[in-house]
């Protein structure tokens, strides 16, 4: 805050994903105290999900403001920017982007590595683990009380909802809930790929590979540690697995179903459906209404998926981190929290509405067999696990 005589504000961030941690890091760099509350029992409670590409004009800008950009480049995989578009019937490569020497437009980093980088940058005890939010109470415009499922409460002058697709903080501002887009991902994992799955490793390369036939698609993504994640993308009812009489853990039955649906695809691509290690993970894709806005409240605001959940087209984590950066800088640069929230939302809401409109219905575009130079980037909160007692989130950011 710019006024040295102002009382120290009590700032609570809910959600220790990339957005929430980026906000906390930049606030602390400006000498502003902040506490982050997260549902997880600890930083290593579960797998953090797949790989993310951080863009020069948003995610990387936030890391620069956080003083972590050089550390990011030491961890990031520039080779992960390679993208292959494959023909579904033949498996042959059509479009092929190979990054040039020194290209840093959107290098890849595992979500867990990014989270660890941000966590290490924070003051000790910034994150309070194992705190599942139940609700945010209090009068509009006044301080708020966070109620946790363990019975504890916390008073805050500003509550920042960075708690993803199924945000509990959002309920203090907006009745909006994510809606199913009609497109669902079924995730498969492959481990030790160079030794155990060499054909798959050669097919995907060091970055990602995608194929589609207009009704369904496959997207494969190289992760660090010799892992690959593959997503079978289909336009289906949200409960398509249950309608078929199965559960997500019925691996053999689902595999047979997928092989029938992808029966006209190239044999090499069909191996992405048959050779996976372990069960599939069902990830129906959700999005918030377009546009998503709310009546301003100086004591509560949102960032990332909590504010503008969109289809998984590589913008989610980047916008969350840009939101976090701009909010933290607004808090540092204004005399009051009310002024800071007003200035932040005046920029964030129009930007997110524009992007929401651009991507509205774009989940269907993932199935198009027209040549395109990108693919889904599953960087949303379903990889960051359940948020504060909700079912596993299935939308993205």
C-alpha positions in Angstrom: 0.0 0.0 0.0 1.3 3.5 -0.8 0.3 5.2 2.5 2.8 4.3 5.2 0.3 5.2 8.0 -2.4 2.9 6.8 -3.2 -0.1 9.0 -1.7 -3.4 7.7 -4.4 -5.1 5.6 -5.4 -8.7 6.3 -5.2 -10.3 2.9 -6.3 -14.0 2.4 -5.7 -15.9 -0.8 -7.7 -19.1 -1.2 -6.0 -21.6 -3.5 -2.3 -22.4 -3.8 -2.2 -22.9 -7.5 0.0 -20.9 -9.9 -2.3 -17.9 -9.7 -2.7 -17.7 -6.0 1.0 -18.3 -5.4 2.0 -15.7 -8.0 -0.2 -13.1 -6.3 1.3 -13.9 -2.9 4.9 -13.8 -4.2 4.5 -10.3 -5.8 2.7 -9.0 -2.7 5.5 -10.1 -0.5 8.1 -8.5 -2.8 6.3 -5.2 -2.1 6.4 -5.8 1.6 2.7 -6.7 1.9 1.7 -9.5 4.2 -0.5 -12.3 2.8 -1.7 -15.7 3.8 -2.6 -18.5 1.4 -5.1 -21.2 2.4 -5.3 -24.5 0.5 -7.3 -27.7 0.6 -4.3 -30.0 0.1 -2.7 -31.5 3.2 0.7 -30.4 2.0 2.7 -29.5 -1.1 3.3 -33.1 -2.0 -0.2 -34.4 -1.3 -0.8 -35.5 -4.9 0.2 -35.3 -8.5 0.0 -31.7 -9.8 -0.8 -32.6 -13.4 0.7 -32.1 -16.8 2.8 -29.5 -18.6 2.1 -25.8 -19.1 3.3 -23.4 -21.7 3.9 -19.9 -20.3 3.6 -17.1 -22.8 5.8 -14.0 -23.2 2.9 -11.6 -23.0 1.3 -12.9 -19.8 2.7 -15.8 -17.8 6.3 -14.8 -18.3 5.4 -11.1 -17.5 4.1 -12.3 -14.2 7.2 -14.3 -13.4 9.4 -11.3 -14.3 7.4 -9.2 -11.8 7.8 -12.0 -9.3 11.6 -12.0 -9.8 11.5 -15.6 -11.0 11.8 -15.5 -14.7 15.5 -16.6 -14.9 14.7 -19.5 -12.5 11.8 -20.4 -14.7 14.0 -20.6 -17.9 16.4 -22.9 -16.0 13.5 -25.3 -15.4 11.6 -24.9 -18.6 11.8 -27.1 -21.6 12.3 -25.0 -24.8 12.1 -28.2 -26.9 8.6 -28.7 -25.6 7.4 -26.0 -27.9 7.6 -28.5 -30.8 4.1 -29.2 -32.2 3.1 -31.9 -34.6 -0.3 -32.1 -36.4 -0.9 -35.7 -37.5 -3.3 -37.2 -40.1 -5.8 -39.3 -38.2 -6.1 -41.9 -41.0 -2.4 -42.3 -41.9 -0.5 -41.0 -38.9 1.7 -38.9 -41.1 2.9 -35.5 -40.0 1.2 -32.5 -41.6 2.0 -29.2 -39.9 5.2 -29.4 -37.8 6.5 -26.5 -35.7 10.1 -27.0 -34.6 11.3 -24.2 -32.2 14.3 -22.2 -33.4 17.5 -21.8 -31.4 16.8 -19.5 -28.4 13.0 -19.5 -29.0 11.3 -18.6 -25.7 7.8 -17.6 -26.8 6.1 -20.3 -24.8 8.4 -22.9 -23.3 6.9 -25.8 -21.3 7.2 -26.5 -17.6 5.5 -29.2 -15.5 2.8 -27.8 -13.4 4.4 -29.3 -10.3 7.8 -27.7 -11.0 6.1 -24.3 -11.5 4.3 -24.7 -8.2 7.5 -25.7 -6.4 9.3 -22.7 -7.8 6.6 -20.3 -6.5 6.4 -22.1 -3.1 10.1 -21.8 -2.5 10.0 -18.1 -3.2 7.5 -17.4 -0.4 8.2 -16.5 3.2 7.9 -19.4 5.6 4.4 -20.4 6.7 2.8 -18.3 4.0 0.7 -21.3 2.9 -1.7 -22.9 5.4 -2.2 -26.4 4.2 -5.2 -28.6 4.9 -7.6 -25.7 5.1 -10.8 -26.5 3.2 -13.0 -23.5 2.7 -16.7 -23.9 3.4 -17.9 -20.3 2.8 -17.1 -16.6 2.9 -19.4 -14.6 5.2 -19.8 -10.9 6.0 -21.6 -7.8 4.8 -20.9 -6.5 1.3 -18.2 -3.8 1.5 -17.0 -4.9 5.0 -14.4 -7.3 6.2 -15.1 -10.9 5.6 -14.9 -14.1 7.6 -13.6 -17.3 6.0 -15.3 -20.4 7.5 -13.3 -23.7 7.1 -14.7 -27.2 7.3 -12.6 -27.9 10.4 -14.6 -25.3 12.3 -11.9 -22.6 12.2 -12.5 -19.1 11.0 -10.3 -16.3 9.7 -11.0 -12.5 9.4 -9.8 -10.8 6.2 -10.0 -7.3 4.8 -9.6 -8.8 1.3 -10.4 -12.3 0.2 -8.8 -13.3 -3.2 -10.5 -16.3 -4.8 -7.8 -18.3 -6.6 -9.6 -21.6 -6.0 -10.3 -22.6 -9.5 -13.3 -23.9 -11.5 -15.5 -24.8 -8.5 -14.5 -21.7 -6.4 -16.2 -21.3 -3.0 -15.0 -17.7 -3.0 -17.0 -17.0 -6.2 -20.2 -17.7 -4.3 -19.7 -14.5 -2.3 -19.8 -12.5 -5.6 -21.7 -14.4 -8.2 -24.3 -17.2 -8.6 -22.6 -18.4 -11.8 -21.5 -22.0 -12.0 -19.5 -23.8 -14.7 -21.5 -25.4 -17.5 -20.5 -28.5 -19.4 -19.2 -27.7 -22.9 -20.3 -30.9 -24.5 -16.7 -32.0 -25.0 -14.9 -34.4 -22.7 -11.3 -35.5 -22.3 -10.2 -39.0 -21.2 -6.7 -38.8 -19.9 -4.1 -41.6 -20.2 -0.6 -41.8 -18.8 2.6 -43.4 -20.2 5.7 -43.7 -18.1 9.4 -44.5 -18.9 8.4 -43.9 -22.5 11.9 -44.0 -24.2 12.4 -47.6 -22.9 8.9 -49.0 -22.5 7.0 -47.1 -25.3 9.7 -46.1 -27.9 7.2 -45.9 -30.8 5.0 -43.5 -28.8 8.1 -41.4 -27.8 9.0 -41.2 -31.5 5.5 -40.3 -32.5 5.1 -37.5 -30.0 8.6 -36.1 -30.1 9.9 -33.7 -27.4 6.7 -31.6 -27.4 3.2 -32.4 -28.4 1.2 -34.1 -31.2 -2.4 -33.9 -32.1 -4.8 -35.5 -34.6 -8.5 -35.1 -35.2 -11.2 -36.4 -37.7 -14.0 -33.9 -37.1 -15.8 -36.0 -34.5 -13.0 -37.0 -32.1 -9.4 -36.2 -31.4 -6.2 -37.3 -29.7 -3.7 -35.0 -28.1 -0.4 -36.2 -26.7 1.9 -34.1 -24.6 5.5 -34.9 -23.4 6.1 -34.2 -19.7 9.5 -34.2 -17.9 10.8 -37.3 -16.3 10.2 -39.4 -19.5 6.4 -39.2 -19.2 3.7 -38.6 -21.8 0.0 -37.7 -21.2 -2.6 -38.4 -23.8 -6.1 -37.1 -24.1 -8.9 -38.8 -26.1 -11.2 -35.9 -26.9 -14.9 -36.6 -27.8 -18.2 -34.7 -28.1 -20.2 -36.9 -25.6 -22.7 -36.4 -22.7 -20.9 -35.6 -19.5 -21.9 -39.0 -18.0 -21.0 -41.0 -21.1 -19.0 -43.5 -19.2 -21.8 -44.3 -16.8 -24.3 -44.4 -19.7 -22.1 -47.1 -21.2 -22.4 -49.1 -18.0 -18.8 -48.5 -16.8 -16.7 -46.4 -14.4 -13.5 -44.6 -15.2 -11.5 -47.4 -13.7 -12.9 -50.0 -16.0 -9.8 -49.7 -18.1 -10.3 -52.7 -20.4 -13.9 -51.9 -21.1 -13.2 -48.3 -21.9 -10.2 -49.3 -24.0 -12.5 -51.5 -26.1 -15.0 -48.7 -26.4 -12.4 -46.2 -27.6 -10.9 -48.7 -30.1 -14.3 -49.1 -31.7 -14.8 -45.3 -31.8 -11.3 -44.7 -33.3 -11.4 -47.8 -35.5 -10.6 -45.9 -38.7 -7.6 -44.2 -37.3 -4.0 -45.1 -38.1 -2.7 -48.1 -36.1 0.2 -46.1 -34.6 -2.3 -43.5 -33.3 -4.6 -46.2 -31.9 -1.7 -47.3 -29.7 -2.2 -44.1 -27.7 -5.5 -45.8 -26.6 -4.2 -49.3 -25.9 -0.7 -49.1 -24.3 -1.3 -46.7 -21.4 0.0 -47.4 -17.9 -2.9 -47.5 -15.4 -6.5 -46.4 -15.5 -7.9 -43.5 -17.5 -9.0 -40.2 -15.9 -12.3 -38.7 -17.0 -12.2 -34.9 -17.5 -15.4 -33.4 -18.8 -14.7 -29.8 -19.9 -16.6 -27.0 -18.3 -16.7 -23.2 -18.8 -18.3 -20.2 -17.0 -21.1 -18.2 -18.7 -19.9 -15.6 -21.2 -19.2 -12.9 -20.0 -18.9 -13.6 -16.3 -19.1 -10.4 -14.3 -20.3 -9.3 -10.8 -21.1 -6.3 -8.7 -17.8 -5.0 -7.3 -17.0 -5.6 -3.7 -13.9 -4.0 -2.1 -13.5 -7.0 0.2 -13.7 -9.9 -2.3 -12.3 -10.5 -5.8 -11.4 -13.4 -8.1 -8.6 -14.4 -10.4 -7.9 -17.2 -12.9 -10.5 -20.0 -13.4 -12.5 -18.7 -10.4 -13.2 -15.5 -12.5 -13.2 -16.8 -16.1 -13.1 -20.5 -16.6 -12.6 -21.3 -20.3 -11.9 -24.3 -22.6 -8.3 -25.7 -22.4 -6.6 -23.8 -25.2 -3.4 -22.7 -23.5 -4.7 -19.5 -21.9 -5.8 -20.6 -18.5 -2.7 -20.5 -16.4 -1.3 -17.6 -18.3 -4.3 -15.4 -17.6 -4.4 -16.6 -14.0 -0.8 -15.5 -13.5 -1.4 -12.2 -15.3 -4.5 -11.6 -13.2 -2.4 -12.3 -10.0 0.4 -10.0 -11.1 -2.0 -7.1 -11.9 -4.0 -7.5 -8.7 -0.8 -7.6 -6.5 0.6 -4.5 -8.2 -2.8 -2.7 -7.8 -2.7 -3.5 -4.1 0.8 -2.2 -3.8 0.1 0.9 -5.8 -3.1 2.2 -4.3 -3.9 3.8 -0.9 -6.9 1.5 -0.2 -7.9 -2.0 -1.0 -11.2 -0.7 -2.5 -9.3 1.4 -5.0 -6.9 -1.5 -5.8 -9.8 -4.0 -6.4 -11.6 -1.4 -8.5 -8.5 -0.7 -10.7 -7.7 -4.4 -11.1 -11.3 -5.4 -12.1 -11.5 -2.5 -14.5 -8.8 -4.2 -16.5 -9.3 -7.9 -15.8 -13.0 -8.2 -16.4 -13.0 -6.7 -19.9 -10.0 -8.7 -20.9 -11.4 -11.9 -19.6 -14.8 -11.2 -21.3 -13.0 -10.7 -24.6 -11.1 -13.9 -24.3 -14.2 -15.8 -23.1 -16.1 -14.6 -26.2 -13.2 -15.6 -28.4 -13.1 -19.1 -26.9 -16.8 -19.6 -26.4 -17.6 -22.9 -28.2 -13.9 -23.4 -28.9 -13.9 -26.8 -27.2 -15.6 -28.1 -30.4 -12.7 -26.8 -32.4 -10.4 -29.3 -30.7 -12.2 -32.0 -32.8 -11.8 -30.3 -36.1 -9.8 -32.1 -38.8 -8.9 -28.7 -40.4 -5.1 -28.0 -40.0 -4.4 -25.9 -36.9 -1.2 -25.0 -35.2 -2.0 -25.8 -31.6 -3.8 -28.1 -29.3 -5.3 -28.3 -25.8 -3.2 -27.4 -22.9 -4.7 -29.1 -19.9 -3.6 -26.5 -17.4 -6.6 -26.0 -15.5 -7.7 -26.8 -11.9 -8.8 -30.3 -12.5 -5.1 -31.0 -12.4 -4.8 -29.1 -9.2 -7.3 -31.4 -7.5 -10.5 -30.9 -5.6 -11.0 -27.4 -4.3 -12.3 -27.1 -0.8 -14.6 -30.1 -0.7 -16.0 -30.0 -4.2 -15.8 -33.0 -6.6 -12.7 -33.2 -8.8 -12.9 -30.0 -11.0 -13.4 -30.8 -14.6 -13.2 -27.4 -16.2 -10.1 -25.6 -17.2 -8.4 -22.2 -17.1 
